[in-house]
Amino acid sequence: MSAAPPDVEQQRTALATDKPAGSSSNDVPRLTDTWQRKSLADRYLPANRVVRYLCLGTVLAVIVFLITFLVLWFTAKPLYFGLRITSRAMQRWERDRTRVNAVFPWRFEMNVFNDNAFGVEIQDLIVTAKFTARVGHVPFGTTNNCNPACTITSLPVQARYPVAPRTYILWVGWDLADREQAAAVASLLFLCGVNATSLPSRLNNPAKLPANVSEPDAGLVQWYLDARRVSGLFGLDMTPPPDRVQNWTEVRNNKAVWAGGQSYGVPDSIMEVVCPESLAEPRGYVPPHILQLANLTRTVCEETGKCR
């Protein structure tokens, strides 16, 4: 029998050794390229050791800054306001069409405390004093739409440093053609001793007048704040919506509200502010300036017919 051709013998040998024909250990690819053996630091950082340390330090500083920023921002606390009416003007009133205004402006005191680790600036702050009536919180005075002396355009508050109490002008007056403001005048007169039957007929509504003057919340002063902008960390906006100043125990760390400091937890009574004489006398005593306000209110209602 003749021998097999050489190529058939090679195939048999390859199958017997379970190894591809013509393969050898020198044919196995090796990772001999220099760039493949380099570490990540060698690939992306400069070769100079000083420059490399500077790059690493910069990256670390950025990471620390971002973490600190996020912690400060998401744990930010509200501003705490202390507000109270410090002095009443000479008790004289005047009319302007359907309005009844105080002849002289009143004054209130305000201080602010910032418990954050960064400074805050309040821009174009509007302060409004209201008092509790049967229909809700009705207006007493405001810094809005007042002359430039009333405007609080800018109020910087340093970090963890209270702003010393400052005195501002509070403009007191009501438009009797507005339902809410007319209710405020009627409630104020009633709280200060004016009999309901002495009020103009349109203001003599038992459903809107205080039910009981001796109730703890009758005539309590409530403060409302509204700012165009409150700038916080790096000028970021942290402006709360227009709202009532809430007791500090109710807000905790909610930076989106207006809060009142601990020492101002109990608001004043509007009677203590406007007519303290009536509190010292039996019910039914009406101070002279309250009588003037009542008579002026009746005149406006009768002559204009626009009392609400």
C-alpha positions in Angstrom: 0.0 0.0 0.0 1.4 3.4 -1.0 2.2 6.0 1.6 -0.2 9.0 2.2 0.6 12.3 0.7 2.6 14.7 2.9 -0.3 17.1 3.4 -2.5 14.3 4.8 0.2 13.4 7.3 0.4 17.0 8.5 -3.4 17.0 9.1 -3.2 13.8 11.1 -0.3 15.1 13.2 -2.3 18.3 14.0 -5.3 16.4 15.1 -3.3 14.1 17.3 -1.6 16.9 19.1 -4.9 19.0 19.3 -2.9 22.0 18.1 -3.4 24.1 15.0 -0.9 23.4 12.2 1.9 25.9 12.1 1.2 27.4 15.6 3.9 28.0 18.1 4.4 29.8 21.5 5.9 32.8 19.7 2.6 33.4 17.9 0.6 34.2 21.1 0.0 38.0 21.3 1.6 39.8 24.3 0.6 43.2 25.8 4.0 44.6 25.2 2.9 48.1 24.2 4.1 50.8 26.7 0.7 52.7 26.9 -1.1 49.5 27.9 1.2 49.0 30.9 0.7 52.5 32.2 -1.6 53.2 35.1 -4.5 55.6 34.9 -2.5 58.3 36.8 0.3 58.0 34.2 -2.2 58.3 31.3 -4.2 61.3 32.4 -1.9 63.3 34.8 1.2 65.2 33.8 4.5 63.6 34.2 5.9 66.5 36.3 5.4 65.6 39.9 4.7 69.2 41.1 2.1 69.7 38.4 0.5 66.3 39.2 0.1 67.3 42.9 -1.4 70.6 41.9 -4.0 68.8 39.7 -4.9 66.3 42.4 -5.2 69.1 45.0 -7.5 71.1 42.7 -9.8 68.1 42.1 -9.9 67.4 45.9 -10.7 71.1 46.6 -13.5 71.1 44.1 -15.0 67.9 45.6 -14.8 69.4 49.1 -16.4 72.7 47.9 -19.3 70.9 46.2 -20.0 68.8 49.3 -19.8 71.9 51.6 -22.1 73.9 49.3 -24.7 71.1 49.1 -24.7 70.7 52.9 -25.0 74.4 53.6 -27.7 74.9 51.0 -29.9 72.0 51.9 -29.6 72.6 55.7 -30.3 76.4 55.3 -32.5 77.9 58.0 -35.1 80.7 57.7 -34.5 84.3 58.8 -35.9 85.2 62.2 -37.7 88.5 62.5 -38.6 90.5 65.6 -41.4 93.0 64.9 -43.4 95.2 67.1 -45.1 98.6 66.9 -43.0 100.9 69.1 -44.9 104.2 69.0 -48.2 105.5 67.8 -48.5 108.8 66.1 -50.5 111.7 67.4 -54.0 110.3 67.2 -55.5 112.4 64.4 -57.3 111.1 61.4 -58.2 112.6 58.0 -60.2 111.5 55.0 -59.2 111.4 51.4 -62.2 110.5 49.2 -63.1 107.0 50.4 -60.0 106.6 52.5 -59.4 107.3 56.2 -55.8 107.8 57.1 -53.6 108.7 60.0 -52.4 112.2 59.8 -49.0 111.3 61.1 -47.2 108.0 60.3 -46.7 105.3 63.0 -43.4 103.5 63.7 -42.4 99.9 64.2 -39.2 98.2 65.2 -37.6 95.3 63.3 -34.6 93.2 63.9 -33.4 90.2 61.9 -31.3 87.2 62.9 -29.6 85.0 60.4 -28.7 81.6 61.8 -26.9 80.4 58.6 -23.2 80.2 58.0 -23.5 82.6 55.0 -24.8 86.1 54.7 -28.2 87.0 53.3 -29.5 90.2 51.6 -33.1 91.2 51.5 -34.2 93.5 48.7 -37.4 95.6 48.5 -39.0 94.3 51.7 -42.7 95.1 52.3 -43.9 94.9 55.9 -47.6 94.8 56.7 -49.2 94.7 60.1 -52.6 93.0 60.5 -54.7 92.0 63.4 -57.0 89.1 64.1 -60.7 89.7 63.5 -63.7 87.5 63.1 -63.2 87.4 59.3 -59.5 86.6 59.5 -56.5 88.8 59.6 -57.4 92.4 58.5 -55.0 95.2 57.6 -53.8 97.8 60.0 -50.7 99.4 58.4 -48.0 98.8 55.8 -44.8 100.1 54.2 -46.2 99.4 50.7 -47.1 102.3 48.3 -45.6 104.7 50.8 -43.1 107.5 50.3 -39.4 106.7 50.0 -39.0 107.0 53.8 -41.1 103.9 54.3 -39.2 101.8 51.7 -36.8 99.1 52.8 -34.8 98.7 49.6 -31.9 96.7 50.9 -31.2 94.9 54.2 -28.0 92.9 54.5 -27.9 90.3 57.3 -24.5 88.9 58.2 -24.0 85.2 59.0 -25.0 84.4 62.6 -25.0 88.0 63.6 -28.3 89.8 64.5 -29.2 93.1 62.8 -29.6 95.7 65.5 -33.2 96.8 65.9 -34.1 99.6 63.5 -37.2 101.8 63.5 -39.2 102.1 60.3 -42.3 104.1 59.3 -45.6 102.3 59.2 -48.4 104.0 57.2 -51.8 103.4 58.7 -55.0 103.9 56.7 -57.9 102.2 55.1 -60.0 102.5 51.9 -63.6 102.0 52.9 -64.5 101.0 49.4 -62.5 97.8 49.9 -64.3 95.1 51.7 -61.4 93.8 53.7 -60.2 97.3 54.7 -63.7 98.4 55.7 -64.0 95.3 57.9 -60.7 96.2 59.5 -62.0 99.7 60.5 -65.2 98.3 61.8 -63.4 95.6 63.8 -60.9 98.1 65.2 -63.7 100.5 66.3 -65.6 97.6 67.9 -62.5 96.3 69.8 -61.7 99.8 71.1 -65.1 100.2 72.7 -67.4 101.6 70.0 -70.9 100.0 70.1 -71.9 98.1 67.0 -75.1 100.2 66.7 -73.0 103.3 66.4 -71.2 102.0 63.3 -72.5 102.8 59.8 -75.2 100.4 58.8 -73.0 98.8 56.1 -70.3 98.1 58.6 -72.7 96.9 61.4 -72.5 93.2 60.5 -72.6 90.9 63.5 -71.2 88.1 61.4 -68.0 90.1 60.8 -67.5 91.8 64.1 -65.5 90.1 66.8 -67.7 87.8 68.8 -66.0 88.3 72.1 -63.4 91.1 72.8 -62.1 89.2 75.8 -61.0 86.2 73.8 -57.2 85.5 73.9 -56.8 85.9 70.1 -59.0 89.0 69.7 -57.1 91.7 68.0 -53.7 90.0 68.1 -51.2 91.7 65.8 -50.0 89.6 62.9 -47.1 90.5 60.6 -46.8 89.7 56.9 -43.7 90.0 54.8 -43.1 90.2 51.1 -39.7 90.7 49.5 -38.7 91.0 45.8 -35.7 88.8 46.4 -33.7 87.2 49.3 -30.2 86.3 48.1 -28.4 83.6 50.0 -25.2 81.6 49.4 -23.3 82.9 46.3 -26.3 85.1 45.5 -28.7 82.2 45.0 -32.4 82.9 45.4 -34.0 81.8 48.6 -37.0 84.1 48.6 -40.0 82.9 50.7 -43.4 83.5 49.2 -45.5 86.4 50.7 -46.9 85.1 54.0 -47.4 85.6 57.7 -44.4 85.6 60.0 -44.7 82.2 61.7 -43.6 81.3 65.2 -40.0 79.9 65.2 -41.1 76.7 66.8 -43.4 75.9 63.9 -40.9 76.2 61.0 -37.7 74.5 62.2 -35.3 74.5 59.3 -37.6 75.4 56.5 -35.9 78.3 54.7 -39.0 78.9 52.5 -40.9 80.7 55.2 -40.8 83.9 57.3 -40.1 83.1 60.9 -40.4 85.0 64.2 -37.7 84.9 66.9 -38.3 83.2 70.2 -38.5 86.4 72.2 -41.3 87.6 69.9 -43.5 84.5 70.3 -46.4 86.3 71.8 -47.8 89.1 69.5 -49.2 92.3 70.8 -52.9 93.1 70.9 -54.1 95.9 68.6 -56.0 97.3 71.6 -52.7 97.8 73.4 -51.3 99.6 70.4 -54.2 101.8 69.3 -56.5 102.2 72.4 -54.7 101.2 75.6 -57.0 103.6 77.5 -60.0 101.4 76.7 -58.4 98.4 78.4 -57.9 100.3 81.7 -61.6 101.4 81.7 -64.8 99.5 81.9 -66.2 98.2 78.6 -68.0 101.1 76.8 -65.4 103.7 77.3 -64.2 105.1 74.0 -61.1 107.2 73.8 -61.5 110.6 72.0 -59.3 109.7 69.0 -61.4 106.6 68.5 -64.5 108.7 68.5 -63.0 110.9 65.9 -62.2 107.9 63.7 -65.7 106.6 64.2 -67.3 109.9 63.2 -65.0 110.3 60.2 -65.8 106.7 59.1 -69.5 107.4 59.3 -69.1 110.6 57.3 -67.2 108.9 54.5 -69.8 106.1 54.3 -72.8 108.5 54.2 -71.3 110.9 51.7 -69.8 108.4 49.3 -72.1 105.4 49.8 -69.2 103.1 48.9 -68.6 101.5 52.3 -68.4 97.7 51.9 
